[in-house]
Amino acid sequence: MVNDPATGALCPFDFEQIAKAVPEIREFGFSINSYTLPEIIDSSDLKPALWADLCKIILEKCGIRNRMPKSVDRKPSKEDIIRWLILFCFVGALAGLAVGMDYPYLILPPLMVTFVEMVNSKAGFRNRPTQVFLFLTTAATLGTVLQIVGHYHLHLPESIVALTIAAILFLIFEWTGKYFAPAGALAFIPMLLPKENLGWLPLEASIGAALFITIAMVVFQKCYKWNRAQLIFCATPTLLREYMNRKKRKKQIE
């Protein structure tokens, strides 16, 4: 929009004439192309949908869209279907084991989420089974202890217990440099469960985590085919590995 000297009102401006209106632009030695929308609107009337249209126009006019890889709607292959069927079979078997033995905490939802992520996700955690196990065990123990001691014995409000759990988890994640969402969810589950048999949750959750992680690594990731160096790398927690590397570098300097 530009100011009309005759009326003093703002009116649309043809950017094809920008070089005439601002001659100094020619000194920069580049060309300017313009595109006029079918319907001219005021900037105050912009909506998110129009911003999306502007992004599409920029991609098309600059030739960026043509260089971007096109998403392909890939149908599940036979291997994918078999993989998911095997996954459901193992989850069903562990669920049947937990229900039959009356150990319900073996199949807590965060444990099943961890299993699915380690089977299918390409995230780095699937190559850190020991660290994932320690995260889950620590989270289950932390949530259970704070709920039993803080809420049931010290009669602290649930809000205080929840904030304490969140703060400690944040410190642990910051200390390790890794964030694992299922561990965070597992730490808050004791707040949703009755007091009876709550003390067994850390042990059962640890056994469940060990079973899920072992199945994911052996059956799906086929860790038995890995070389020794990769196995040692995956089995060593990040903090211990960093400590050993620092110690090794220190000896080399000396």
N, C-alpha and C positions, 0 to 999 in steps of 0.2 A: 504494500500500500504506500502511496505517496500523497503528498499534500497538493491539492489543486489550487494554484495561486488565484484563480478567478473566484472560486467559491469558499476556499479555506477548508473544504471538507476532504477527507481521505478517500482516495479512489484507487482501483486496481492498477497495477503497473505492469507493462509488458517487458519482461526481462530480456527479450530479444534486443531491446533498445538500451540495455544497461551500459554498453560501451559509449553510447552517445551521451547518456546522462552523467556518466562518471568517466571522462576521458582518461584519467590516470590509470585505469585498469589496463590499457593497452601497453603501458610501460612494463608490465610484468611478463609479457610475452606468452601468455597462455590464452586458450579459447574457452569460452563459457557457453555451455548449452543449457537451454531452459525447457521446462515442460509445464504446460498449463493444465490444471485439473479441469475435468469437464464442467464441474460446478465450483465457482469461486466462492469461498466462504471466509469469514473473519477468523483470525487465529483464536479468538475466545470461544469459537464454536467447535474447536477440534475435539474429536472423540477418540477413544482407543482404537476403534475400528479403522478410522482414517489414518492414524499413525501406522497401523499395520499395512494399509494400502500404500502409504508413502515408502515404507521399507521395501515392499515388493517392487515398486517403480524404480527405486534406486538400484536394487539388485539387477533388474532387467536392463536398465539404461547403461549401467556400468559394466555389463557383461559378467557380473559375478555369479548370477544364478546358473549360467551355462557351465561354469567351472566347478560348481558345487556337486558332490556326488548325490545322485538321486536315490531316495529311499525306496527300497524294494519290499513289497509286501510278501515276505517269504512264508510259504505254508509250512507247517511242521513236517519235518521229514520223518521217515520211518524210525531213524535212530533217535530222534527227539521223543517220539511217542513211546518207544521202548524204554528210554531213559526215565521218563516221567512215570511210567507204569512200575518200573523197578523201585523208584523213589517212594511211590505210594505204598508199595508192598512192604518196604522196610519200615515206613512210618506206621502202617497198620500192625505190623508184627510187634514193634516196640510198644504201641498203644495197647495191644492185647496182653503183652507181658506185664505192663504196668497195672492194668486193670485186674488181671488175673491174680497177681501177687499183692494187690492192694497197696501199690506204691505209686500213687497218682502224680507225685512230683517228678517222676522220671520223664514225663512228656509235657512239661510246661510249655506254653506257646513260644516263648523266646528261644527255647532249645530247638524246637522244630524250625523256627525261622533261621537259626544258625545253620541247621542241617541243610536247608534248601539253599541258603546263600553259599555255603561251602561246596555244594554240588554243582550249582549252575553259575554263580557269579564269577566274574573275572577279576574281582577285587583282590587286593594283596592279602587279605586275611585268610584266604583259602590256603596260602602257603605258610601260615603261621599257626598251626594247630595247637601248639603248646601255649602260645600267648592267648589264643581264644579260650582255651580251657581255663587258664588262670583268671582271665577276665570274668568268665561266667561263675566260677567257684567263688571268687572274691565278692562279686556282686550279690550272689545268693546269701553268702555268710553275712555280709554287711547289712543287707536289708532285714534278715531274720534277727540278728543280734539287736539292732536298733529298735525293731518293733517290739521284741520281747522285753528288753531291758528298759528302753525309753518309754514305750507306751503302756505296757502291762504292769511293769514294776514301779517306774518313776511317775507314771500317770501324766506323761507329757502329751500335749495335744498332737493329733496326727499331722497337723500342718508343720509343727516343729520337727517331728521325725522325718517328714518328707523333705523339708529343707536341708536337714542335716545329711540325709542320704545323697541328695543332689549335690551338695557342696563337696562331700568326700569323693563322690564319683568324678566330679569335675577335676579335683586335685589329682586323682589317680590318672585320669585321661591326659591331663596336662603333663604330668610327670613322665608318663610313658610316651607321650607324643602321638598316641593313637586313640581314636574314638570308636567305640563299638556299641551301636544302638541296642542290640539284644541284651547286652549286659546291663545297660541302664534300665530296660524294661523289667528284667529279672529282679533287680534290686528292689523294685516297688511292689512286686507281687505279694510279699508277706503282709503288706498292709491290707490286702483284699481278702485274706484267708482267715478262717477261725483260729483261735489259739491252740486248739487240740492238735497234737502231732506237728505243730509248726516247727518244733526244734529239729525234726528230721529233714526239713526242706534242704538245707545246704548239702547234706550227704546224698540224698536222692537226686538233687539237681546235678551234683558233681558226677554221679554215676551215669545219669542220663546224658550229660554233656560228653562224657568219655565215650559212651556207646555211639552217639550220633556222629561225633567227630571221627571216630575210628572207622565207622562204616563209610562216611564221606571220603576219607582219605584212601582207604583200601579198595573199596568197590568202584567208586566213581573217579577219583583222581589217580588211582593206580600208582600209589606212592612206592610200591614194591619194585617198580621199574626205574625209579630214580637212582641217580648215582649217589655215592656216599656223601659227597660234599653237599649236595642239595638236601639230603636227609638231615645232616647235622645242622644246616642253616635253618631248616623248618622247625627242628626240634628245640632250637635254642631261643629263648625269649630275647626280645630286642634289647632290653636293658643289660642282660648278661653278655650278649654279643658285643654291645658297645663298650662295656667295661673291659672285656677281654681285648678288644681292639686298642683301647687306650693304653692298657698295660703293655701290649705288644709294641706300640709306637714308642712308649716311654723307654723300653729296653733298647730299642733301636737307636734312640737318641743318645743314651748313655754309652 
